[in-house]
Amino acid sequence: MNDAEIAIVGAGAAGLSLAYRLRAAPPGHTCPSIVLIDAPRGPARPPERTWCFWEARDGEFDMALSGAWDTLRVRAPDGTAVVGSPAPLRYKMLRSSSFEELVTTRLDREPRVRRLEAEVDDVRDLSGGAEVRGVTPQGESLALRARWVFDSRPLRTLPPARTTLLQHFRGWFVRTDRPVFEPRLADLMDFRTPQPAHGLSFAYVLPMTPYDALVEYTEFSRAALDERAYDEALRGHVTQRLGISRFEVVRVEQGVIPMTDARFPRRTGRSVFRIGTAGGATRPSTGYTFAAVQRQARAIASAYHRGRTPVPPPAHARRALAMDAVMLRALDSGRVDGAAFFTGLFRTVPMARLLRFLDGRTRWDEDFRIGLRTPVRPMLRTVAELPRLPRVPRLPRSPSRATTTAPPGDPTEQNEPKETQR
C-alpha cells in the first residue's frame, strides 16, 4: 500500500503551489492524501528570497505582497527613460517567507495534507507508484511510497543546450534617512551599468516606501561575479545614479538562475514528474519563474481532479522557447546589444503587450509584430545558425536559488564610491 496518494519533494514555490492547488478540490471531489517533504534547515533548504511577476490587479496572493507597481520605467544606457503603465497588469513583488506563511496557513486546515522534513537522495518508480528515499533530521531512514511523486529539487547538471547564460544578481534592501524613492514607480531595467562583453547588465529599483527599496544589480553573462564586484556595482548605482549618499543596507540577497535553451524533461518515470525550475518553469529569456509555476500547478491539479495522468504541461509554448533560443544565442554571440535590444522593445511596443510577450501569453501575430521591432538581420542570422549548433551539457555554478545574508560590513555612507570595472 502507498503511504500517500501524492508525494511532493521540496517545499519551495513549486512544491507549495502544487499542494495548495491540489487541496482546493472542486465540488464532488476530496483532497488527495498529500505528503509535502521539505529539506531540513541548512544548505539543502533555500533561504528567503524574492519573486517578481505581473498579473491583474486583484490576485489571490495580494495580501502577502511586499509591493506592487502600476508605473514602470526602463532607462537606456544614455539615461533616457521609457515610462509607462502595464495596465491592466501590475508588477508585483512577493517574499518567499510571506508566501509560505499564507499557503501554510491554508494547508494546515486540510487534515489530508501532512508535512515532514528529510533530505531526499533518491526517487524511483515502483509497481503502481514510486518511492522516495532519504534521511530525516534525526538520522532515521525515510522510505515513503506514493501513487504520484512530484520532484522540485534543483538539477545537479543542466541538460545539454546550445546556449547557456547565467542570470546572476545581488540585491540590497536599503533604508534611507530621508524620502528619496517614489513608491508608485519601479525601475524595471536601468542599463546605465557597465555592460559585459557577452550578455547584458542592468539595475532595478523596487521601492516599498519613500525610505525603503530593493536595489538589485543583475547580469546575463557566462559567469557569475564575486561579492565585491556586485557590491561595487550596487554602491555605484545607489550613490552615483540614484544620488543617495546616506543609506543603510538592511538585508542582502544573491543568486544565480540558468538561462538556457536546454530541454527539461517533465516526466522521469511512470509515476515521477519534475516541477518548477527542474521541470522547465523558468523562462529562458528573462529568468521569471513564479507565474509559470502557478500555471503548471493549476494544470496538474486540474488533470488529477479529472482522473487523468497528472503530467506537468510545458511551462512555456514552443514558439516562445524558440524565440528565447534565438535571443540567448544572439546575446551570447555579441551580435545583439542587449541593452539596446530591451530598451528598443520597451520604447516601441505597448508595455502591457510586451509584458504578456515576455510571459509567453501573446498571439502569433503579436509575436510577429514584436519581432519586427528587433534587429532583424542579426536575429535572422542566428535563426539560420541554431540548427547547426550542438547541444552540450554544462554544470550549473549555482542550483537556481538565491541566498540571503546579513548586511555587509558598513556600506551605509560612501563619500568616494568606485565604479565597477570589467
Disulfide bonds with the S-S distance in Angstrom:
none
